[in-house]
Amino acid sequence: MKILLVEDDPQQARYISKGLQEGGHTVDVAGDGREGLFLATTETYDALVLDRMLPRVDGLTVLRTLRASDITTPVVILSALGEVDDRVAGLRAGGDDYLVKPFSLIELLARLEALQRRGSPAARETAERTRLAVADLEMDLLRRSVSRGGRRIELKPKEFQLLEFLLRHSDQVVTRAMLLEAVWNYHFDPQTNVIDVHISNLRAKIDLPGLPPLIHTVRGAGYRLGADVA
């Protein structure tokens, strides 16, 4: 997607923009409401991520102006104001979703993807599966067990969490930032090699000699779990 991010905090803007780009999206950044309104009315975007408390023109005014101009681009509002009345005001102003700060980058990505899918049959199929599988690798979430080719694999708790995330995003590139948030609950990169260590341990247990490798490193991007990578 092509996304417009309107956020006046430079550090927060860099963090969100980087995460969205790592998720495969193109991002333009505006540092205040007036600039955001100008870009939103002169460019075409698939979605807007709009901070509510902005200098020059506040977020809700930006949103009301867009809707009054018949611009229907989906908008996710970001705000530290999280009371029910605050969320209702944002949605009534024309927002499609409302995310309270601090928030998870993974959740923001998921909400943007949900807006993109809205109305499709696949969007209604949200029942969580209890079995995950790629090729001959299987995970049973109820029994907390993993096997490959019928052979049981013993995993430590973090290894299980990491593999579950990779399985849920099979055949997709997952970034370090996504893994740090999902498995270790880090909302920034602490310059740790914890991911490399755990990926290495998973490979040693899953990609045994003589078996086709399932865990692949995508240089400069992250990792991908799949039976075949082009």
C-alpha positions, -999 to 999 in steps of 0.1 A, spaced: 0 0 0 9 36 -4 5 52 30 5 88 43 18 90 79 9 123 96 29 124 129 47 154 145 70 135 168 102 129 146 113 98 166 78 82 165 75 91 128 108 74 119 99 43 139 64 39 123 77 47 89 105 22 91 81 -5 103 56 2 75 83 1 49 97 -32 63 61 -45 60 63 -38 22 45 -5 21 55 29 6 53 57 31 51 95 28 55 114 61 40 148 71 51 166 102 20 186 109 -17 188 101 -14 214 74 12 195 55 -8 162 60 -39 178 47 -21 192 16 -6 158 8 -39 139 14 -58 162 -10 -32 164 -37 -19 128 -38 -36 94 -39 -31 70 -10 -44 36 0 -45 46 37 -37 74 61 -22 69 95 -31 101 113 -20 114 147 -48 132 165 -28 159 184 -10 178 156 4 213 153 -11 239 129 -42 218 122 -53 191 146 -60 155 134 -98 156 137 -100 188 117 -78 172 90 -101 142 90 -134 162 88 -119 183 60 -110 152 40 -145 137 45 -162 170 36 -141 170 4 -154 135 -4 -120 119 1 -128 84 13 -93 71 19 -93 47 49 -78 64 80 -63 49 112 -62 75 140 -33 74 165 -38 90 198 -28 90 235 -64 99 242 -80 65 248 -112 71 266 -145 59 250 -156 95 242 -122 102 225 -125 71 203 -161 78 195 -152 114 185 -125 101 162 -147 75 145 -176 100 141 -152 125 125 -147 99 98 -120 76 111 -121 40 101 -101 27 130 -86 42 163 -54 30 179 -43 42 213 -7 50 221 15 33 230 6 6 204 22 -24 188 36 -19 153 24 -54 144 -12 -44 154 -10 -12 132 1 -33 103 -26 -58 109 -53 -31 111 -41 -15 79 -42 -49 61 -77 -54 75 -88 -21 61 -74 -32 27 -92 -65 28 -125 -51 41 -154 -65 23 -136 -95 9 -148 -130 18 -114 -138 33 -118 -110 58 -147 -129 74 -128 -161 78 -110 -152 110 -115 -183 131 -81 -191 147 -67 -225 135 -55 -250 161 -31 -267 137 -5 -250 116 16 -267 89 41 -260 61 52 -290 40 58 -319 65 62 -295 95 32 -295 118 23 -276 150 -6 -285 173 -15 -255 193 -37 -274 217 -12 -300 225 17 -276 222 36 -301 201 57 -298 169 67 -326 145 83 -329 111 77 -359 89 60 -376 119 90 -371 142 83 -351 173 105 -320 179 111 -307 214 112 -269 215 118 -244 243 90 -219 250 106 -190 230 114 -213 201 78 -225 200 66 -189 200 90 -180 172 80 -210 151 43 -203 156 48 -167 143 67 -180 113 41 -206 106 13 -180 108 32 -159 83 44 -187 61 56 -178 27 59 -141 39 91 -122 47 90 -113 84 113 -86 96 134 -85 128 112 -57 141 81 -79 137 98 -109 155 111 -87 183 76 -73 190 57 -106 186 80 -129 205 100 -107 229 77 -77 232 104 -52 222 90 -21 205 125 -11 193 156 -29 182 178 -34 212 208 -44 191 206 -79 203 215 -112 185 186 -130 203 168 -136 170 199 -150 152 205 -174 181 169 -187 182 167 -190 144 199 -210 145 185 -232 172 153 -238 152 172 -246 121 192 -272 140 160 -289 151 139 -285 120 161 -284 90 180 -317 96 205 -331 71 188 -347 41 156 -327 45 146 -297 24 153 -265 43 122 -246 55 137 -216 73 153 -192 49 172 -159 54 161 -131 31 192 -109 29 186 -74 41 149 -81 50 144 -108 75 133 -145 74 108 -166 55 93 -200 64 84 -220 33 90 -252 14 103 -234 -16 118 -199 -20 124 -184 -54 
